[in-house]
Amino acid sequence: MMMVTRSLQLFVLLVCSLTIVTIECAKITQNPNIYNVTKTIVHSAVSKGAVCLDGSPPAYYFVPGFGEGAKNWIIQLSGGAWCKNVSDCQDRSRGANGSSKYMGLQKFEGIHSKNKTANPDFYNWNKVIIAYCDGGSFTGDVEHVDPATKLHFRGARIFTAVMEELLAKGLKSAKNAILAGSSAGGYPAILYCDRFSSLLPKTSRVKCLVDCGYFVHFKNPVLAKPWQSIYGGVATLQESAKTLPKSCTSKMKPELCLYAENIQQYIKTPIFIFMSAFDNIETQYTLKGNIYDCIDKGTCTTSQNNYLKEMRSDFLNALPKGNNPKHRGVFIDVVHHHTCIIKRWTPESGIVVHNVSAPKAFADWYFDRNYTYLIDERDLPLRNKL
């Protein structure tokens, strides 16, 4: 009997110890700045033909604001590359980037954090992330659906349908509002910036934010070729010319108007551009192979570094000029990274240029405290430490 009791005591102690360890581990791994949000399906969009690649309704992720932020909104257009031909788009339609059927929880962090310490300027705002499921940077508006592929190219309609729902949720009374876009969502944040502003009261402070989505048209044909292939395919499949500014398409081919540099000058609403001069999606798509790896390993050859310097030069020349930072704010670093308003957007983790962090630079610019046009002068990339 004594042996049984002793064994039971040891078992209980072991369970308790494991429980304590589990609880402590949970405390360590749980990040108060990150929380998961479930999708909201826009069922009303279907009757308007505003659907994902596979014909499913679009979706977004929403967290209501509170306190003094209850009438302030930040709406982010998600990124996720592009599909440039039917085969690519069919593959895409079988996953979350082409169908709301497969969309799961969305992590909210960085500029979407509810933690005042981590996100002092926007923690209590209404926050929305619009899911990206059209493969064409929200530019498509094709009525015909091929019965053989059943693909829908309706990204422009998705933007309109989601905006209508958000306006009804309170966006129409916004005091402050930001339309942001990351990666492939960066271009439509510029494209729709004026339209977004026109939906809101004239008394609202409305500005737009491009997070690592300002991809440029390189002068060197070797560097330009991958992007010409992508944008040429998108413009054709999505019939993007219907959505793009006529001020641009009247002067050049539609695929050239998918470069942000060729439309930003037509937008009247203030825009802030945040990007690395050595964005790691830009280097992946443009340079491919070991030249991408060499940056993160610090083993680039002189020839490879010359390519990188050429890309940086073209990128900086394609930016809006710095004579009016109130209208066009800029924060350009040299870290080899891609997108930051989610992962790297706290006072401690923000990338710094000239002793100013990106989150502070943008917040000061947005609230008219200081107008930022900051560019890191270094001509070679720093390895990403994320």
N, C-alpha and C positions, 0 to 999 in steps of 0.2 A: 504493500500500500504506500509506503514511504517512497519507493522508486517511482511509482506512477505519479504521485503528487509532485515529486521533484521534476519529472519530465514535463509535466503540465506547466509548472512554473517557468521552466526554461523556454517552452514553446510560447507562452504568453509574453515573456520578455523579448523573444526574438521578433514576434509580430509587432509589438510596441516599438521596438527599435527601427524596424523597417518602415513602420508608419511615420515615425518621426523623421527619418531620412527622406521619405517621399514628400512629406510636407515641406521640409527645408529645401529640397530640390525644386519644388513648385515655386517657393518664394524666390529662389535664385533665378529660375528661368522665366518667370512671369514678368513681362515688361508693361508697366502701367501706361506707357506711351502708345501701345499698340492694342487695337481691339478689332474684332471681326464683325462685319456687317453683312446681312443677308440681302439678296437682290430684290428689287422691286420691278415686276414685269409691267410693261406699258401695253396692256391688252388693247386699249383704244387705238393704238397705232396701226394695227393690222388692217382695219377698214380703210385707212389712208394709204395703204401700200408701203408703210414705213416698217420694213422688216429686215432681219439679218440675212446673210447669204443663203441660209437654208429655208427661209420663209417664216421662221419663228419670230415672235415679237421681240422688240429691243428691251433692254433692261438698264437700270441704273442702281446705284447704292446711295442711300440717303441717311444722314444723321442730322436731326434738327438742332438748331442753335438754341442758346439759352442766355438768360440775363441780358446784358447790354448788346450781346451779339445776335439776338433773336431776329433782327432785321438785316443782318449781313450775310452774304452768300459767297461761297467759293465753289465754282463748278469746274470740274476737271474732265477733259476729254482723254480717255485712255489711249495708250499706244499699243503697239504690237506688230510692227512691220506691215507688209502689204502682200497681196497676191496679184501677180502680174499676168497670169494666163488662166484658162479654164481649169486645167489640171491642178494648179496651185490653189485655186479658189474652192474646188471640190474637196481637196484635202482639208482646207481650212474650215469648211462648213461642217466638218465632223468633230469639231472641238469648240472650246469656249470662245475662240476668236472669230467664230463664224456662226454660232448658234447659242441662243439663250438657254437651250435645253441642258447645256453642259456647264453653265456658269455656276460656280460654287460661292463660298464666302469670299469677301474682299477685305484684305487687311487695310485698316486706316491707321496711318502714322505720319510722322513728319509734319507737313503743313496741315494735315487733317487730324492731328492729335488733339485730344481734349484736355491735355495736361498744360496748365498755364506756364509752368516753368520751362517746359520743352518747346512750347509754341505760344509765346506771350502775346502776340498780336492777333492771332486768328483762332485761338483755342475754343472760343464759345460761339463761333459762326455756324450757320447752316452749311453743311458740307455734302457735296454730291460728286460721285465719280460715275461718269457715263460709260457704260461698257462699250467696247469697240468690237463690232461683229460684222462689219461690211467689207473689210479688206482694202478700202480705198480712201482712207483718211476723211471719211464722212463727206465725200464729194459726189457720189454716184446718184443718178436719178434716171434709171433706165426702166421704161414701162414694160417692155417686152420681156417675157421669161421663156427661155428655150425649154421646151418640154423634155428634151433629152438630158439636160443638166440640172434643171430646176433651180438654177442659181438666180438670186435676186441681187441687183446692184442698186441699193437704195439708201446709201449713207446720208445723203443730204436730207432726205425725208425723215430719217431717224433723228437727226439734230432738231428739226422743226417739231416733230411730235413730242420729243422729250421736253423741249423748252415749253411747249404748251402745258404739259402736265405740271412742270415746276412753277410756272407762272401762277397756276391755280393754287399751288401749295403755299404761296406767299412771296415768291420771287418778284411778282409785279409791284410789291411795295418795298423793295430793297432800298436800304439807305446806302450801303456799300456793297459792291459786287465785283468779283473777279472771274473772268473766263480764262482758265488755264488749260494747257495741253502738254502732254509729255510724249516725246519721241514722235511716232506717226500722228499723234494727237496734237503736236505743236503747230503744224501747218494749219489745220482748221481753226485753231485758236486765233490765228491771224485772219484767216479767210472770213470768219464769222464775227470778228470782233465788233465791227460797226453795227451789224445786225443785232447782236446781243445788247449793245448799248441802246439801240433804238427801242427795245422792248421794255425798258425800264424808265422810271420817272426822270425828267430832265435834271432834277435836283440830286440824283444819285451820283456817287463817285464810282465810276465804272472804268476799269482798266483790264488789260489782258497780259497773261504771262506765258511765255514760251519756254518750256523746260526741255532743253536738249532735243529740239525738233527743227532747228534751223539748218537744214542740209543744203549745201550750195552746189552750183554748177561749176565744176572745175574746168579750167582752161585746157589743161592737158587731156587730149582725147583718151589716153590710157586710163587716167583717173576718172574721167567723166563717164566712160562706157557702162559700168555697172548701174549707175543711177539713171542713165538714159534708158536702159532696158527696163528698169522698175517703173519709172514714171511714164514711159511710153506705153507700157502694158496697162497701167492703171488708167491713164487717160482714155485709151481705146475701149477697154472693157466697161468702165464706169460711165462713159460718155460725160466725162468731167467738165467739158467745155460749157455745158448748160449751167453749171454752178459757179465757175470761175469768173473773176471780174472781166467784163467786156473791155475795160480799159487795157487789160493785158492781152487777152486773146485776139484783140483786133490788131495787135502788133507782132505777136509771135505764136508759135504752135502751142496748143493746150498743154502738152507735156512740159514745156518750158515754164508755163504759168503755175506748175506744181512746185516750183522752187520758191521758197518764201521770199528770197531776195527780189523776185520779180513782181511781187504783189504788195509787199509791206508799205511801199510809198503811197499806195492808193487808200490806205486805211487811216482814218482821222482820229480814232480813239487811241489813247496812249498804250504803248506796248513795251513790256520788259522782256529782254532776251537773255536767258541764262544758259550757258553752254560751255563745254570745254573746246578749246581750239584743236584738241586731239580726242574728240568724242570717240568712244571705243566701238560704237556701231558704225560710225563713219569710216573708221579704219578697217573694221571687219569687212564691210561691203566693198570698200574701195581697193584695199591692198591685199586682202585675203592671205591665207597661208602663214608662213613663218614670219612675215613682216608684222603681222598682228601680235604673234607670240613674243617677238623680240622686244617689243615695248615693255611688256610685263616682266620679262626676264632681264632687261637691260643689256641686250646683246646685239642691238641694231648696228648694221654696217654703215659706212659713210654714205653709200648709195641709198640705203633705206632711209637714213635720216634726211637726206636731200629731198626724197619724196614727201616726208612728213613736213618739212619746212615749206615746200611748195603748197601743200594742202592748207597749212596754216595761213600762208600769205593770201591765197584765194579766199579763204573763209573771212579773214579780217576785212578784205576789200569789199566783200559782199554785205557786210553789216551796214546798218544805217549809220550815217555820219554822226559824230559826237557833238555837233553844234547846238542840238536841242535835246538834252537828256531828259527834260520834263516830258517830252513827247515820245522819246525812244530811249528807255533805260537799257543799259548793257552791263552784264557781268560775265566776263570771259576768263576762265582759268586754264591751266595747262595740265591738270590731272587727267590721266587716262581713265575716264569713267563715262557712264551714260545715265542720265536722269538723276535728280537729287531731291526734288521737293518731297519725295516719300522717304527715302532711306537716309539722306544726309541733310537734314533740315532742322537742326536744333542749335542753340547758341554754342554748344560744345563741339558738335560734329560738323558744322557747316564749313565748307571750303572757304579759305581766306585769300583775298587779293588786296594788296596794299593795306594790310591790317584791318580790313573790313570783311566780315563773313557774309556769305550769300544771303542767308535769311534776313540779316539786319539790313543789308543793302536793298533788298526788295521791299521790305516793310517800310523803310524810310522813304523810298521812292513812291510807294503806293499811297502812303498817308501824307505826301507832300512835305515831309520833314527834310529831305535831302535828295537831290536828283543825281542818280548814279550813272556814270559811264566809266566802268573799270575794266581794264584789259591787262592781264599778266603778260609782260613783255618777253618772257622766256620763249625761245623758239624750238624747244624740244620738250616732249612730254615727261611728266612725272608719273611714276607707276602708281596705279590705283591701289589704295590700301584698304578698300572696303572688304 
